[in-house]
Amino acid sequence: MGRYSRGLTRVSLASLVMASSFPCCEIRQLLVHIYPGGSKAGAAERITVFYGRRGRPVKKPRFIPAELAHQWARKLQARRLGTVSVL
């Protein structure tokens, strides 16, 4: 076997090394869309609030770990502030 130990062939080794074409990242952005008028129509005014690592609003979009983003999203959805998005 020599060069390719553990039963890896050239084909399987190449597939492990090649990058996936599907974008997969472990960091996300958490944001909430708030509709002041209460209406979610197409022309309705919307305020976008970004959230940081500590679950507090921040001025600019911040990247946070995906697991933490989804955890905060569940908590924010329970508050019924608006539409919660994890990007």
DAZI-V477378 format. One line per field, one symbol per residue. ss: DSSP state (H for helix, E for strand, - for the rest). phi: phi as a letter, one per 40 degrees, with the letter a starting at -180 (. if undefined). psi: psi as a letter, one per 40 degrees, with the letter a starting at -180 (. if undefined). Layout:
ss: ???
phi: ???
psi: ???
This chain:
ss: ---------HHHHHHHH---------EE-EEEEE------------EEEEE-----EE-----EEHHHHHHHHHHHHHH---EEEE-
phi: .gcbcggccccccccccccccccbbcbbbbabcbbccgcbcccccbbbbcbbccgbcbcbcbcbddcccccccccccccfciccbbb
psi: dcdgifehiddddddddiiiehhhieiiihihhhhdeehfideiihhhhiiadeeiiidihihiidddddddddddddefdahhhh.
